């Protein structure tokens, strides 16, 4: 059989039964009854399939049965299924310790640990017992599906079927074809995924596929950031939860996935890409070698109540509670905000709602009044939605004093600039603030990517300058990145943290380098998504769906890029590339081409997608 040509995969091998359909996949064997295998078995039994769970360990089989009983009991309690449906589902599940139990299966799903030799052994054993038309699916997210298929006696029936954890809850399923896979097998498994209530995404065979291909690079960078002691594990995780709306911080997620598993995936990705962003951070190897593999071991980046527990307990690295760290700051009774845009008015609103008098300064009195009017509209919406009373709205609005000159900031205790993201503009402004604002006042910049120390050096009091990076929209987003330079005084840092607590924001500490925490982790992930499309590996819709459904992201990367603005995104990526000089951080050419063409996202009506004009 000639397998040298890859242009027509379906011609490489005999076709499976032309009558193959999801309805014909009645009996499914699940090989490996760990957390993932047990979850997949639950999904299949509840969908009416006969399921044979196979594991070499009798204990694993018993745990799987107990887990299925508990899960279905919870489903009855929550009204999702009836007791009769539960009993029927349990009756469709049986376990075995010999792969021969899969002999009558129409579909076999292998989810043993990520070790090629082990998976090869499983597939070899299955070749000897299953029917010629049985589809063999591997649940790998890091190893080559093509290699497993090529080593099989009948490669046309081998494909990847990558569920996400927890399988009953996560809707995404990645279906991975090799050049050897028969399309009828892909169609049957895709239709089955739809019948199971999942959202299948078809992808080619490369390590990580779509979701993990984007996710693990981000997780690796977070581990490297922690290893470099740039920020604490708590601050890194809080920054990504609160700044990006993610369900879990990256280090907590690494503990959930398993540090050893993550390292295996990254090793496979790096072997394929040679991208330094995929080279596993040394800390992952150190933790894995020490047996500190995350939740399953009771300790990883965090310490847990017991192996397998999700409850984090204090350890030697746990920071002191905020009350114990309080003190040593300067009094802040009056605040100034410079700027007239959305961010400036949002920050002024935050301070005013906390009862702090705010001087809002713009280039002209008219612009300052317009910014205050924007605050009034925002407060009115809050009243309409029941988030504040009319009295609270009136008090907050009365706390804002618009002004058209920096001279109005003479007596403020904290001055926060929120002007254009242009270093020359900011340096000029800080030089002017230095002359106007009283001695001892704190001067803060809201920059998201420029060096804070450059603003500090434009003044005669660099020790009083700090970064205070709010996120948009400032009234809603709880995160503030507090950025110390090498010159920032301790009491200035303490002051800003205390102010954050006063205005009910969550401060995270980080040093003065490009991107701080959130943008340094977020934008390389977005850039890698663009590269996937540029390389024709997957479509915009497939990638967005993969990250929303498989990663729990509130928005897919292309939805987010169009909202942020492609020009803004490109500028940040250029700053990161210039700062870290890593070839993997170079902006994707496709992003540069769209910006050059004026396709900047929602604000221009076209970015990666087209939008209706308002």
N, C-alpha and C positions, 0 to 999 in steps of 0.2 A: 504493500500500500504506500503510495507516494504522499509524504507529509511535508514536502519542501515548500509548497506554496501556501500562503496564508491569506490570500485575497478572498477565498470563499470557504469559510470554516465548515459549512454544511456538506461540502463535497469531500471532506477529508476522511470520512468514516461512514459506515452504514447507519442509516437513520433508525431511531427508536420507533416504536409502534406509532403509526399515524393517528391512532385513536387515543393517544396519551392525553390526559386532561387532569385537572385537579380532582375531579370526581373519581378518576382511576387511582389516585394516590390515597387509598383507603387505609393502608397499614403503614405506619412510619416507625422506624427504629431510631432511637436516639442513643448514640454511643458516647458515654461520658455523663455521669449524673452529678456533676458539680452544680453550682448555682445556676449557670447558664443552661445546662442540659435539663435540669429540673424545671426551669422556667419555660423552656421550649416545649417540654412534655405537657405542662399545664395548658399552654395555648392550644396545642393539638387535641388533647382529650376534650377540652371544652368545645372545640369545633367539630366534635363527632368522629375524630380519627381513633383507630385502634393504635395504641402506642406501646412499643416494647422498649423499655429503658435498660441499657446494657452498661454494666460497669464491673471492672475486675474486683471491686471491693464490695463485699456483702453489706458493710456498714454504710457505704454511699448509697446503695440501693434502698436500704431501710430509711435513711434520711430523706431520700427523694420521695418515698411513699408517704412519710410523715409530713413532709413539706406540702405535698399535693393535697393531702387531707386538710391541713390547716388553711391553705390558700382557698380551697373550695368552700370551707366552712365560713371564712370571712366573706366570700362572695355571696353566700346565702344570707348572712347577717345584713349585708348592705343592699339586699334586694336585687342583685345582678342576675342571680340564677335561683331556681327553685331547689328544694331538697331532693326532689325526684331527678332533676338534671344533675345535681351533684353526685348522687349515687350512680347514675348512668356513666358519668365521666370517670369516676373512680373505678368502675367496672371495666372500663376500656384501657386501663393501665396495668401493665405487669412488668416485672423486672427479671433480669437474668445476668449471669456473669460470663457467659460464653457468647462470642460474636455469632455463633451458629444460630442463635435465637433470632437473628435478623434475616434468616433464609427466605421467609415469605413476605418480607417488606417490599412495598412499592417504591419507597423512598427511605434512604438512610441519611441521617444528619450526624456528622461526627463533630463533637465538641470536646475533645480531649485537650490536655495542655499544649501550649504553643511550642512543640518540639517536632522537627521534621521527621526524625527517626521514628518517634512514637506514632505519628500520623501515618507514615508509610507502612508501619507494621499493621495498623488498623485496616488500611485500605487493602493490603495484601491478604489479610484474613477474610475480608469481605468479598474479595474477588473469588475466593474459593467456595463461598456459600450462597451468594445471592443470585437471583435470576438474571439472565442477560439484559432484560429491559429495566432492571432496577436502577433508579437514579441515585448516585452517590454524591452527597453534598458535604463539603468541609466548612466548618464555622470559623476557619482561621481569619484573622484580620492582619496578619503580618507575613505569613509564608506564601510561597508561590503556588497558586492553584494549578497553573500550567505544569509545574514540576510533578505535583501529585498525580495529575491526569496522565502525564506521559509515562509515569511508572506503573499506571494501572493497566490491567489486562484489556479493559475496554474504555479508553480515554474519552470517547464521545459521550459517556453518561456522567462524567465528573464535572461538577461546577462548585462555585462558592455560594454559600447561603449564610450571610453574616447578620445575625440578630444582635440587638443591643440590650444591655443590662439595665434594668430588669426586663426580661423578654415579655412578660405579660403586659407591662405598661408602655414600653417604648414601641412606637408605631413604625419606625424605619426598619427595613430589611434591605441590605445590599445584595444583589444577585450578580455574581461574578462569573463571566464566561472566559474561557481560554480559547485559543484559536482552534482547539480540538473539540469543543463542546457542540453537541447537536442542538440546533435551535429549538427543536420540539421539546427538549428537556427544559430549556430556559423558559419557554412559553408555559409549560405545565406548572413549573415551580412559581413563576410569576403570578399565574392565575390562582394558585393555592395561597400565595401571600395575600392577595386581595381578599380571598374568601376568609382568611384568618383575621381580617380587619387591619392588615398592615399596609404600609405604603412602600412598595418595592421600587428600588432605584437600580437600573441596570448599569454596571460599570465594567471596565476592563481590568485585567489582572496586573495590579502593581501594589506594592506593600502599602497598607493603610487604606487603600481604596479611596473613597471621597471623605467620609466623616472623620475617620481616624487619621487619614492623611493630612488633614488640616488640624485636627485636635491635638495630635501628639507633638507636633512641632511647637505649638503654643505651650503645652505642658512642660516640654523640655526646657524652653526658655524660662519658664517660671521657676523650675528647679535650679537652673543656672543662676538666676537672679537671687534666689535664696542662698545658694552656696557662696556667692560673692558677698554676702552680708549687706546687700544693698537695702533690703527691707526685711522685716520679720515675716515669718510664715503667716501670722495672723493678719498683718497689714496687706500682704500680697493677696491673700484670699478675700479679705473684705473689699479691697479695691476692685477686684474683678466681679464680685457679686453686686456691689452697690454702684459701681461705675458703668457696668455693662449689662446688668440685669441677669447675670448667669445664675443658675440654680445652685451652683457649688463652686468654691474657689479651686484653683488648679492644683494646689498641694493636697487639699482634702480629697480631690478627685483622684490624684495619683495613689493615695492610700486606699481608696475604694477599688480602683482597678487592680492594684497590686504593683508595687515598685518594680518587682522582678519582671512582671508581664510587660509593663511599660518599657522597660529597658530592652526586652526582646523585640518588641515592635519597632522601637527606634533603631536598633541595630540593623534590622531588615530594611527599614526605610533608608538609612544612611548607605547601606551597601548598594542600594539601587540608585540613589540620587547623588551621593557624594556631597550633599549640601550640609555645610557645617551646622545649620540649624537643626539637623536631624542626628548629629553626633551626640550620643547620650551624655548628659551632664555627668561628670565623675561622681557626684553625690549619689546618683541612682545606683551605680555599681557598688559604692561603699555600703549603702544601706542594704542592698540585696545580699552582698557577701556576709554581712553581719546578721542576716536573718530578719532584718527589720523591714518587712515587705508590705507593711500597711495594716489595714484593719484585720486581715486574716491572721496576722501574727500578733496583734495587740499593740503594735508599735511600728511607726514608719516616720513620716514627717511629724505626726502627732502621736500622743500616747492614748491608748483606749482602755476602757474599763476591763476588758477581757478580749482574748482572741475572738474575732468575729463580731465584736460589739461595735456599734456606731457611736457610742457615748465617749466623747473626748474627756479626759481627766487632766488636771494640771500636772505639769512636769517642770524640770529645771529651766526650760525655755519659756514657760508661760509668763507673759508680762504681768506686772503688778496691776491691780485694778486702778481705774482712773483717779479715784479719790486719793490713793496712796501716792500718786505721781503729781498731784495738784500742788500749786504754790510756786512762788518765785516769779510770777508774771507781773506785768505792768497793768495799772488800772485802765480800763477802756470804758468811757462814759459817752463818747461821741465818735461817730464813724463818718468817713468821707468815701465816696465812690466816684471815680472819674470815668466818664464814658456815657454814650447816649444810646447804645445798641441794646439788643435783647439781653445779653449777658449782664451788662451794667445795671439795667433796670431790674433784672431778676435778683441780682446780689443785693441791691438796695432794698428790695422787697423783703428778702430774707432777714436782714438786720432790723428793718422797721417792724416786722411782725414779732420779733423777739423783744420789742420795747426799747431798742436803741435809736436815739436821734440820728438821722442820716442826712448829710449834705450831699446832694447829687449834682455833680458838676459836669457840664458839657461845654462845647466850644462857644455856644451862644445861649442866651436865656431861652430862646424859642425851642432849641433842641432839648434843653433841660426840662422845660415844661412838657414837651412831647414825651419824654422818657417817663415823667411822673404820670402822665395820662395813661401810658402803657401799664404802669403799676396799678392804677385805679381800675382798669379793665380786668386785670388779673385778679385783684382782690374781689371785684364784683362777681366774677365767675366762682371764686371760692365760697362766697356767701350763697350763691344759687345752688351750689352742690352740697351745702350744709357743712362745709369744712371750717367755717368761722361765722361768727355773728356779725350783724351790721355794726354793732358797737366796736367790735374788734377791728373791723375793716376801717372804720372812721379813725380809730386811734392810730392804726398803722399808717394810713395815708397822711395824717397830721404830723407824723414823725419825720416825713420826707420833706426836705427843703431844697428846691431846685436852685441852681446858681449857674451863671455864665462865665465865672472867673475862678481860677485856682485860689485866689485870695480868700475865698470863702472857707478854705480848708485850714486856715491858720490855727484854729484851736482844736482840731480833731485829734483823737488819741490813736486812731488807726486809719490810714489812707489806703484804699484798695483801687488799683488801676485796672480797668477792663476796656482798654482801647485796642486798636488794630494790632494784629499779630505781626508787627514789623519792629525789628530790634532798634532801628534808628529812631522811630517814633517813640518807643518806650524809653530809650536812653534820654532823649530830649525831655520827656515828661518827668522822669525821675530827677533830672537836674533841676527842673523847675520846682518840683515838690520839695526838694532839699532846701530851696531858698524860702519857701512859703510856710511849710508845716513846722510847728513848734518842735524844739529839741525834745528828745525822749519819745516822740511818737513813732509807731511802727509803720513802715512803708511796705506794702505787699503788692506783688504782681500776680495776675491770674493767668500768665502765659501757660500754654500747654506743651510748648516745644522749644522755646528759646532759653538761653542760659540766664538764670536768675542773677548770677554773679555779675554779669555784664550790666544789668540794671543797677546793682548795688554799687559798682565802681563808678557809676555816673554821679554818685552823691559823695558828700564829705563824711557820711556816716554809714558805711557799708554794713556795720554790725546791726543796724536797725532794719535791714531789708531782708525779706523772706518771700518765698512763693506760697500762694494760697490759691490753688487751682480748683475752682468750682466746676461742676459739670452742668451741662445744659439739658433741660431747663433748671436753673438754679433753685427755684422754690420747691421743685419736686425731688431733685436728686440729692441723696443724703451724703454723698461722698465729697470730701475735700482732701486733695493731696497737699500736705504741708511740706514745703521744699526748703531745706536748709542749705545754705552755701557754707563753704569753709570759713566764712567770715561772720556768719549769723550768730548773735549773742544767745546764750542759753535762755535768758529771761524773755527774749523776743519769741523764741520757739514756744516757751511755756505760755506766753500771752495768747498766741494764735490758737494753740490747742484749747485753751480755756474759752476763747471766743467761739470756737467751733461747737464746744459743748453747750454754750449759752444759746446759740441759734439752732440747736438740735441737729447738728451735722456730725458725721462720723469722720474724724481726722485719721489719715494714715501718713506716717513719716517716710520720707524718701530723700535721697541726695540729689544734688543739682546736676543731672545728666539728661540727655535728650529723651523725651518721651515719658520720663518719670516711671510710674508703674504701669498704669492702664494703657497709655498709647504705645509704650515699648513692647507690650505683649499683644495688644489688639491689632496694630497695623501690619506687622509681619504676617499674621494670620490672614488678614484681608488681602494682602499682596499675594500670598500663596494661592488664595482662591482665584484671583485673576489669572495667575499662571496656569491653573488647571484648565480654565476656559481657553486661554491662549493656545494651549497644547492640544485642544480638542479632546481632552480626556472625559469631560462631562459638561453638561449644559448649565446655564445660569439657574434654571428652575430645579434641576437635579441637585445642584450644590446647595442652593438655599433650602430645599426640602430636607436634604441630608443633615444640615446643621440645626435646623429647627426641630426636626423629629428625632434625630439621633443624638444630638448634643444638648437638647433642651434650650437652645439659644432663642431669645425673644424675636430675633430677626435673622434671616440668612445674610451672608456676607455682602451680596450684591444689593439687597434691600437696604442694608446699613450704609454701604458706600454711596448710594444715590441720595440718602437722607443727609449724610455728613457733608457731601459735596466732593466730587472727584478731584477738584483743584486743591481743596483743603487736605484731602487724603494724600495726594501726590506730594504736597509740600512737607507733610509730616514724615512720609516715607523717605524723602530726600534728606531730611534732617537726621533721621535714624541711620541712614546709609553713610552719611558724612561723618557722624559721630563714631560709629562702631566699625566702619570700614570692612564690613562683612559682605562678600559678594552675594550671599543669599538675601541680603536686605535691599539690593538694588531694585528700584521700582520696575514693575512689569511693563514692558514696552506697550502693551495694549492700553494700560492706564494712561501712559504719557500721550498716546495717539488720540484717545478720547478727549483728554483735556485740551490738546492742541486744536482739536476740531470744535471746541466750544461746547462739548457734551459734558456738562458738569453735574448732572443729576436732576433731582426734582426741581431745583431752583431755575433751571433753564428749560425744563420740560422734556429733557432727554439726557440719559446717562447710559448705564448698561441697559436700561429699559426706557420706553417712551411713556410719557404721562400726559393726561388730558390737561389742557390749559384751564386755569381757574377762571 
